[in-house]
């Protein structure tokens, strides 16, 4: 496994590697199905409390990002309800996940819908799973980054009259 989270003979392109690094630095817990050396699938999660941001990476052309309400999550590998979903190639799906606003932002998605079966990871593909939680600093990065954006975009700026 190289630094790109891929087997050494199948490196991610630099732009995808950069986005994956950003996701990891944003505080996502990464789950490597089939272990970190030769993963067959990578699942990343970020827990907001009432929501979990989720990414399922099957291949460079098969990535699904989602936000799921935690009240409806009994198994992160088989969420039943979503409030947001973006399925695309790795570059677009990872960027969409990074750009997803804070759950309390006025433009954050809130309408529930059934999760598509494509978001589910079959049990046979989960074993063994290696879980890599973020560092304490990284664990807070996403909340701080998106919280600051939320404050900046929703703060009332008093107008000055001359």
N, C-alpha and C positions, 0 to 999 in steps of 0.2 A: 504494500500500500504506500503510495507516495503522498506528498502533502496535499494532493488534489482529491483525496478520499477515493481514489481509484486504484485498481491493481496497477502495479508499476509499468506494465506494458500497455496501458490504456489511459494515458493522462488526459485530463480535461483540457480544453482550450483555455488560454489565459483569461479570457473574459468570464468564463464560467467558474474557473478557480477563484477569481476575485470575488464573484458573487457568493460562492459557497463560504469563502473566508468571512465575508461580511455577515452572512447568516450566523455563522458560528460566533463571531465577535458580538453579534447583536443579542447573544444570550440564549440561543436555542440549545436544547438538549438534543443530541444526535444519537440515534439508534441505528447501529449497523447490523442489518440482517445478514447472517452467515459470517459474522465477525468483521473486524475492521480491516483485515488484510485483503480479503477478496469479497467485499460486500456484493450481494445480489440486489440489494435495495437499501436505501437510506431514508429514514423517517426522522424529521426534525420537529420539535414542539417547543412552543413558548407559552407558558401558563400566565394568563392575565388575571386569574381568579374566576370571573364569570365566563371567560372565553379562553380557548386555546387556539393559537395560531399553529398551523400544521403544514408541513411540506412532505410529500412522498416523491422520492426520486427513484424511478425505475430505470431510466436511461436518459441520455441527453435530449431525446425527443419525446420523452414521456414523463412529465413532471406535473404534479397537481399541488397547488397551494390552496389552503382553505382556512376559514375561521369557524370554529365550532363552539356552540354553547356548552360549557362544562356540565351543566345540569343534565344534559343528554348524552354525556360520554361515560360509558361503562368500560370501553376498551378503545384505547387510542388508535388501534389498528383497524377498527371497524366503526367509525362514527356513524351515527344514524341521521343527524341533523346538522345542517350548515347554515351560516348566515352570509357567507361569501365563498366563492370558489373561482379559481383561475387555473385552467388546464392548458398547457402549451409546452413549447420546448423549454429547456433549462434556463436559458437567458431571460426569456420573457416571464416565466412563472416565478423565478427567484426574485427578479426585480419587482414584480407586482407584489410579492409578499413583503419585501423590504419597504415598499411605498404604501402599504396598507396603513390607514390612519389608526391612531389610538382608539380603543373601543369606546371611549367617552367622547370622542370628537363628533360634532354634529353631522358630519358626512360619513361616519363609520356605518358599515352595513349592520342592519338589525333584523331584517325580515328572514324568518326561518324558512327553510325548505328541506326536503329530504336529501340526504347525502347520496350521491351517485355511487353505484357499486364499484366504479373505477377507483374510488378513494380508498376502498377496503384492501387490506393486505391479507391474503389467505394465510392461515396458520402454518401451512407447510413452508411458506417463504420467510417466516419469522425466526426460525430456529437455526442456529443459536443467535441470540441478540446480544450485542455488546452495547451498553449504554454509556455515553460520554456526556455527563452533565457539564455545564459551563463553569468557568471560574466564578467566584463571588462577584468580581468586578464586571465580567461579561453578563452575568445574570441580571444585572440592573441596567445595562446599557440601553436595551430596547425601550424599557419603561422611561428612562431619563430622556432619551432622544425623542421619542414620540410624545412624551409628556410636555417637553419644552415646546415642541411644534404645536401641540394642542393649546397651551397657554398663549403662545404668540398669535395664533390664529383666532382665538376666541376672546382675548382680552379687550376690554373696552378702553379705547384711547381717548382721554378727554380732549375736547377741541378747545383751542385757544381763540379767544375773540379779541380783536384789537381795537 
